[in-house]
Amino acid sequence: MRTRNPALLAAGALAVAAFAAVGAASASAEPARTVTFVNHLDSLTPVDVAPAGPSVADQFYIDSHVVSGDITGRTTAACVVVKSTAGGIRQCEVDFVTAHGIITTRGIQPGLAPTTPVQLVVTGGRGEFYGATGSGTLTPTPDGSVVRLRLR
């Protein structure tokens, strides 16, 4: 029966751990990429649940297309009122379907005013944006929105 040298096993484990740490550091050291673009609103569908007026569970759905900026494609959003008192809060899921992949986000819109920016967190992506993380804002305008995302 062959015995193993504990010092060699420890050195091997240390080498594997060091290699993994270098790989993780390299992956997280990638520079952030900022994309900015402007959307034009194609459809806005509000859903007003009882009671009439701003209330919890009211929703709206948006479809728009990119008219200028760093990417081309579409933006879709679904938002729901989660707090209707003291200014209110909407929770939103916003997806950006581009020519090179998809960026998925979730966000909060503090306040129920239609011009309040949505604070976004990038939750992932597909294609060129596979594994994306980051944050950004979607600022509503009278005919669409301006989006700025910082991707990692």
Sequence and secondary structure as in RCSB ss.txt:
>XXXX:A:sequence
MRTRNPALLAAGALAVAAFAAVGAASASAEPARTVTFVNHLDSLTPVDVAPAGPSVADQFYIDSHVVSGDITGRT
TAACVVVKSTAGGIRQCEVDFVTAHGIITTRGIQPGLAPTTPVQLVVTGGRGEFYGATGSGTLTPTPDGSVVRLR
LR
>XXXX:A:secstr
     HHHHHHHHHHHHHHHHHHHHHHHTS  EEEEEEEEEEEEEEE  SSSSS TT EEEEEEEEEEES  EEE
EEEEEEEE STT EEEEEEEEEETTEEEEEEEEEESS TTS EEEEEEEEEETTTT  EEEEEEEETTEEEEEEE
E 
